[in-house]
Amino acid sequence: MNAKVTLGLCVKNSAKVVKTAFDSISIQDYPHELMKLVIIDDSSDNTLSLAMEFAQKTDIKTFVTSSKGKGLGATRQMVVDNAEGDYIVWVDDDLVLSKDFIRNQVEFMEKNPSVGATKGITIQVSRQATIITMNDYSSLIPFDSVDLKSIATGGAIFRLKALESVGGFDIRIKGAGEDLDVSTRIRELGWALSINNSARFYRKYPPATLKALWKKNFWYGYGNHFLFHKYKDQWLIMDYFPPIVLWSGLKLSYLIYRVTNMKKVFVFAILNSFSMIANYIGFIRAHLDGYGHVKDI
């Protein structure tokens, strides 16, 4: 197998955790001469200097630049514009990839030419059910579907041809939702979206406090408002209706319990409701700000 692959790492104020991503990339057993790392930084801390330092040490061809505050959609597109090869693997600053992650992802895509993008799976590394881990436990629920509606970029591999066929990322998207948007368009064009159970990773630094959890989900809700106006037939306001949110949280708690066998995970229903409230308020804030009220959407 000699497919070239680009690793896309978009970072912002990640000085405390970005070493996690660098270490995870450096241990990959895929031939380093077939890899290119593209780092796009939008930080006010010393993340950029750490990236430059890593670029000088690694044997992987590395390109580092700043997005200069252009927003996440434009930042992702900068990776696409500087990509080499057939695939882009998206790595978040807090991801720990299994040593064979990239090899397994590339092998999956080579065997499935109709797949435009595929997501790896999150593995559980801690039995401690705390606010640090519990809100991410929903990712432990196994997926049976091989054709999803959309997928997030973190821990996913995208076929460069599929990205180019839909015109890449929407550069009008400043924050969250740029990945769901582009993967939705990829699927609508006829490409399949999948889950690759052999490509595994975990997050080392998920939200550790209620404040961080609120901020994260407020950001998601803010981004959802843009997507709501772009895909009005696919986004239901009823998803924010409190009884539905509670029922959804309880259902997810049960599914997580079946995976972990920990009774404490039923607290997930409360955390899910808390997260959805933050998400909803972020959605309303975006409406008041006019984010997504673009005439050509």
ZAFI-279582 format. One line per field, with one value per residue (C-alpha): residue number from 0; residue in three letters; x, y, z. Coordinates in steps of 0.5 Angstrom, whole numbers, plus 2048, in hexadecimal, padded with zeros to 3 digits. Layout:
N
n = [NUM:...]
res = [Ala:...]
x = [X:...]
y = [Y:...]
z = [Z:...]
END
This chain:
297
n = [0:1:2:3:4:5:6:7:8:9:10:11:12:13:14:15:16:17:18:19:20:21:22:23:24:25:26:27:28:29:30:31:32:33:34:35:36:37:38:39:40:41:42:43:44:45:46:47:48:49:50:51:52:53:54:55:56:57:58:59:60:61:62:63:64:65:66:67:68:69:70:71:72:73:74:75:76:77:78:79:80:81:82:83:84:85:86:87:88:89:90:91:92:93:94:95:96:97:98:99:100:101:102:103:104:105:106:107:108:109:110:111:112:113:114:115:116:117:118:119:120:121:122:123:124:125:126:127:128:129:130:131:132:133:134:135:136:137:138:139:140:141:142:143:144:145:146:147:148:149:150:151:152:153:154:155:156:157:158:159:160:161:162:163:164:165:166:167:168:169:170:171:172:173:174:175:176:177:178:179:180:181:182:183:184:185:186:187:188:189:190:191:192:193:194:195:196:197:198:199:200:201:202:203:204:205:206:207:208:209:210:211:212:213:214:215:216:217:218:219:220:221:222:223:224:225:226:227:228:229:230:231:232:233:234:235:236:237:238:239:240:241:242:243:244:245:246:247:248:249:250:251:252:253:254:255:256:257:258:259:260:261:262:263:264:265:266:267:268:269:270:271:272:273:274:275:276:277:278:279:280:281:282:283:284:285:286:287:288:289:290:291:292:293:294:295:296]
res = [Met:Asn:Ala:Lys:Val:Thr:Leu:Gly:Leu:Cys:Val:Lys:Asn:Ser:Ala:Lys:Val:Val:Lys:Thr:Ala:Phe:Asp:Ser:Ile:Ser:Ile:Gln:Asp:Tyr:Pro:His:Glu:Leu:Met:Lys:Leu:Val:Ile:Ile:Asp:Asp:Ser:Ser:Asp:Asn:Thr:Leu:Ser:Leu:Ala:Met:Glu:Phe:Ala:Gln:Lys:Thr:Asp:Ile:Lys:Thr:Phe:Val:Thr:Ser:Ser:Lys:Gly:Lys:Gly:Leu:Gly:Ala:Thr:Arg:Gln:Met:Val:Val:Asp:Asn:Ala:Glu:Gly:Asp:Tyr:Ile:Val:Trp:Val:Asp:Asp:Asp:Leu:Val:Leu:Ser:Lys:Asp:Phe:Ile:Arg:Asn:Gln:Val:Glu:Phe:Met:Glu:Lys:Asn:Pro:Ser:Val:Gly:Ala:Thr:Lys:Gly:Ile:Thr:Ile:Gln:Val:Ser:Arg:Gln:Ala:Thr:Ile:Ile:Thr:Met:Asn:Asp:Tyr:Ser:Ser:Leu:Ile:Pro:Phe:Asp:Ser:Val:Asp:Leu:Lys:Ser:Ile:Ala:Thr:Gly:Gly:Ala:Ile:Phe:Arg:Leu:Lys:Ala:Leu:Glu:Ser:Val:Gly:Gly:Phe:Asp:Ile:Arg:Ile:Lys:Gly:Ala:Gly:Glu:Asp:Leu:Asp:Val:Ser:Thr:Arg:Ile:Arg:Glu:Leu:Gly:Trp:Ala:Leu:Ser:Ile:Asn:Asn:Ser:Ala:Arg:Phe:Tyr:Arg:Lys:Tyr:Pro:Pro:Ala:Thr:Leu:Lys:Ala:Leu:Trp:Lys:Lys:Asn:Phe:Trp:Tyr:Gly:Tyr:Gly:Asn:His:Phe:Leu:Phe:His:Lys:Tyr:Lys:Asp:Gln:Trp:Leu:Ile:Met:Asp:Tyr:Phe:Pro:Pro:Ile:Val:Leu:Trp:Ser:Gly:Leu:Lys:Leu:Ser:Tyr:Leu:Ile:Tyr:Arg:Val:Thr:Asn:Met:Lys:Lys:Val:Phe:Val:Phe:Ala:Ile:Leu:Asn:Ser:Phe:Ser:Met:Ile:Ala:Asn:Tyr:Ile:Gly:Phe:Ile:Arg:Ala:His:Leu:Asp:Gly:Tyr:Gly:His:Val:Lys:Asp:Ile]
x = [800:803:7FD:800:7FC:7FB:7FA:7F6:7F7:7F3:7F5:7F3:7F6:7F8:7FF:7FD:7FB:7FD:803:7FE:7FD:804:806:800:802:80A:808:804:807:804:80A:80C:80F:808:805:804:802:7FF:7FE:7F9:7FA:7F5:7F8:7FA:7FE:805:801:804:80B:80A:808:80E:813:80F:810:817:818:813:815:80E:80E:80A:807:805:801:7FC:7F5:7F5:7EE:7EB:7E6:7E6:7E3:7E8:7EE:7EB:7EB:7F3:7F4:7F1:7F4:7FB:7FA:7FE:7FB:7F5:7F2:7F2:7F2:7EF:7F3:7F0:7F5:7F3:7F2:7F7:7F7:7F8:7FF:7FC:7F6:7F8:7FA:7F3:7F0:7F3:7F2:7EB:7EA:7EF:7EA:7E4:7E4:7DD:7DE:7DF:7E1:7E2:7E2:7E6:7E3:7E5:7E7:7E6:7ED:7EA:7E4:7E4:7DD:7DE:7DC:7E2:7E1:7D9:7D7:7DB:7D9:7D3:7D9:7DA:7D3:7D5:7D2:7CF:7CE:7D3:7D0:7CF:7CC:7D2:7D8:7DD:7E4:7E8:7EB:7E8:7EB:7E8:7E9:7EC:7E9:7E2:7E4:7E6:7DF:7DB:7DF:7E3:7E1:7DC:7E0:7DB:7DA:7DE:7DD:7DA:7D7:7DB:7DD:7D5:7D4:7D9:7D8:7D0:7D2:7D7:7D1:7CC:7D1:7D0:7D7:7D6:7D7:7DA:7DD:7E3:7E3:7EB:7ED:7ED:7EF:7ED:7ED:7F1:7EF:7E7:7E3:7E5:7E0:7D9:7DB:7DF:7DA:7D5:7DA:7DB:7D4:7D2:7D7:7D4:7CD:7CF:7D2:7CB:7C8:7CC:7CA:7C3:7C2:7C6:7C3:7BC:7B9:7BE:7BE:7B8:7B7:7B3:7BA:7BB:7B4:7B5:7B1:7B5:7BC:7BA:7B8:7BE:7C2:7BF:7BF:7C7:7C8:7C5:7C9:7D0:7CE:7CE:7D5:7D8:7D4:7D4:7CE:7D1:7D0:7C9:7CB:7CD:7C5:7C6:7CD:7C9:7C4:7C9:7CD:7C6:7C4:7CB:7CA:7C3:7C6:7CC:7C7:7C2:7C8:7CA:7C3:7C4:7CB:7C8:7CD:7CB:7C6:7CA:7C6:7C9:7C9]
y = [800:807:80C:812:816:81D:81E:824:827:82D:830:836:838:831:832:82E:828:828:823:81E:81E:81F:819:815:817:815:80E:80C:806:808:80A:811:813:812:817:81E:822:829:82D:833:837:83D:83E:844:83F:83C:836:838:838:831:82F:832:82E:828:829:82A:823:81E:81A:81C:821:827:82D:832:839:83D:83E:845:845:843:83E:836:835:839:836:82F:831:833:82C:82A:82F:82D:825:820:819:816:816:81B:819:81E:81E:822:825:820:81A:814:80F:808:806:803:808:80C:805:802:808:808:801:802:807:803:7FD:802:806:809:80B:813:813:80E:810:80C:809:80C:807:807:808:80A:806:80C:810:817:81D:81D:816:815:81B:817:810:811:810:809:806:802:804:7FF:804:804:80A:810:816:81A:819:81E:81F:81D:816:815:814:818:816:81C:81B:81B:822:825:822:827:82D:82C:82F:835:83A:83E:83A:83D:838:831:82D:82E:826:824:829:826:81F:820:823:81D:818:81C:81B:814:812:80E:80F:80A:808:804:7FF:7FE:805:807:80D:810:818:819:820:820:826:825:82A:82C:833:830:82B:831:835:82F:82E:835:836:830:833:839:835:831:838:839:831:832:838:834:82D:82F:828:825:829:828:82D:828:825:82A:829:827:820:81E:820:81C:816:816:817:811:80D:80E:80D:806:804:807:802:7FC:7FE:800:7FC:802:805:80C:80D:80F:815:816:818:81E:820:81F:824:829:829:829:830:833:830:834:83A:83A:839:83F:843:842:844:84B:84C:84A:845:840:845:846:847:842:83C]
z = [800:7FE:7FE:800:806:809:811:812:819:81A:821:825:82C:82D:830:836:832:82B:82D:82D:826:824:828:825:81E:81F:821:81B:818:811:80D:80F:808:805:80A:80A:810:80F:816:815:81C:81E:825:82A:82E:82C:828:822:825:827:820:81D:822:820:819:81A:81E:81A:814:811:80C:80F:80D:813:812:815:813:816:819:813:816:816:810:80C:811:80F:807:808:80A:804:7FF:802:802:7FE:7FC:7FC:804:809:810:815:81C:822:827:82D:829:82A:824:824:821:81B:81A:814:811:812:810:809:808:80A:804:7FF:800:800:7FA:7FA:802:802:809:80F:817:81B:822:829:82E:835:839:840:845:849:847:849:845:841:83E:83E:839:834:836:830:82B:82E:82B:825:81F:81A:814:80F:80C:810:80F:811:815:819:817:81D:81C:815:80E:808:801:7FE:7F7:7FB:7FF:7F8:7F5:7F9:7F9:800:806:807:809:80B:812:817:81C:81E:818:813:813:813:80D:809:80A:809:802:801:802:7FE:7F8:7F9:7FD:803:80A:80F:815:815:81C:81B:81B:823:827:82D:830:835:837:837:83A:842:845:844:842:83C:83A:83A:836:831:830:82F:829:826:827:824:81E:81D:81C:815:813:815:810:80B:80C:80E:80D:811:817:81C:821:825:827:82C:82F:837:837:831:833:83A:836:832:837:83B:835:834:83B:83A:834:837:83D:839:836:83D:842:847:84A:84B:844:845:847:840:83F:843:840:839:83B:83D:837:833:837:835:82E:82D:830:82C:826:828:829:822:820:823:820:819:818:813:810:80A:803:7FF:804]
END
